[in-house]
Amino acid sequence: MRKRKKHDAESAAPCPVELCDLCAVSFPKSEAVCGYVPDSSSAHPTNDWFDGLRLVTACGDVHFRAVQERYRHRPFVAEELWAAKIARALSCGPPVLDVVQLACRTGLHETQIRRGVAWHNERLHEYQECRPDP
């Protein structure tokens, strides 16, 4: 006599799922509609070729086009991208000691670094002004 396998959560193979960037519904990864949209806040963690592009995922073509449309109306700010590149360089690898080293790590010129840092600091001050005191 043969024994049947138990069909419980432990023996079931996991089904890879994705989350729609528009409606937040989860769905099988095989049904995902993915693509890149321009986004100056996005610095890829490992490949600077993708800096300024954000990978978005949707549950179908209609939602993908809606996400694309949202990003199409978002301004692309060079200083925001430079700030993201600087943040990436400062958060991984050995410490950066000066602007020359930061320029080598980011591929930015000193002027771009200064403008990126100024953009970041301006947003930081805006954020701190909006937060209520504890």
N, C-alpha and C positions, 0 to 999 in steps of 0.2 A: 504494500500500500504506500502511495506517495503522499508526502506531506506538502501542504500548500504553504507558500510564503505568506507571512502576515503583510497586509498592505497598510502600513502605518507611516507616519511622517518621517521616521528614521530611514525606512527602506526606499522611499520614493526619491527619484532623481529630481534635484532642484531644477526648476524651470527659470532660466534667466529672464528677468523682467526689466522693463524701462519705466520711466515716469514721464508723462507728457509735460513739457515746459509751459503749456497753456492752461490745461484743465486739471493737471496733477493726477490724472487717472493712471493706474499701473496697467501694463499690458505686456504681452510676450515680446521679447527683444526682436524676434524675427519679423514683427509687424511694424517696427519703428521706422519713421521717416526722419532722417538726420541730414544736417547740412550746416555750413558755416554762415554766420552773419557778421557784418562789421560791428565791432564793439571796442571802443577805445579804452575801456576799463579792463580788458582781458589780456593778460600776459600768460602765455602757455608755460607751464611749469618746467618743461624740459626742451622744447623746440621753439626757438625764437622766430622761425619762419611763420608760425601761427599767431604771433603777437598781433593784437588788433582784430582778431577773429574769435568768435565764440561758437563752439559746437552746440547746436540746439537739437532737441529730440522732441518729436510729436507723435501722437497716436494715429495720425492720418494726414493726408495732403492738405485738407482744409485748415487744420490746426497749425500745420507747418507754415502755410502761407500767412496765417494770422500772426504768428510769432515773427516771421520775416518782416511783416508790415510794421509791427511795433518797433523793431530795431531800425527800420528804414527812417523813422521819424526821430530817432534819438541822435542828437548831435555827436559827431566824431571829433573829440578834442585831443589834439596832439599831446598837450601837456599831461592829460590824464593817462595816456598810453606811456609816456616817458616815466611818470610817477609809478606806474605798475611795473615797468621794467626795473626801475631802481629798487622798488620793494622786493622784487624777486631776487635781485643780486645781493641785497643786504640780508635776506633771510636764509640763504643757502650758501654753502661753501665757507671758505676761510673769511675772517673779517676783512673788510675793506678799510684801508688806512687813509686814503686820500682820494681826491677827485680824479686823478690820473688812473688809479686802479679801478675806480668805479666806471670810468669811461671805457676802459678795456673790457670790463665785465658786461657792460650794457650795450656797447656799440654806439653810445651817444656822445655828442660833443659836450664840452663843459657848459656852454650856453644852454643846451637842452636839459642838462642835469639840473642847473640852477632854476630853470623855468619849471621843470617837473617837481622839484622840491617845493618851490614857491606855491605851485598849484595845490600840492598835497597839504601844505601848511595852512593855506587859505581855507580849504575844505574842513580841516581839523578844527580850526577856530570857529567856523560856522557851526559845526557839530557841537562843539563845547558850549557855544552860546545858546543853542536850542535845548540842551539838556538842563533839566531842573536840578538845583543843588540838592544833595542828599541830606 
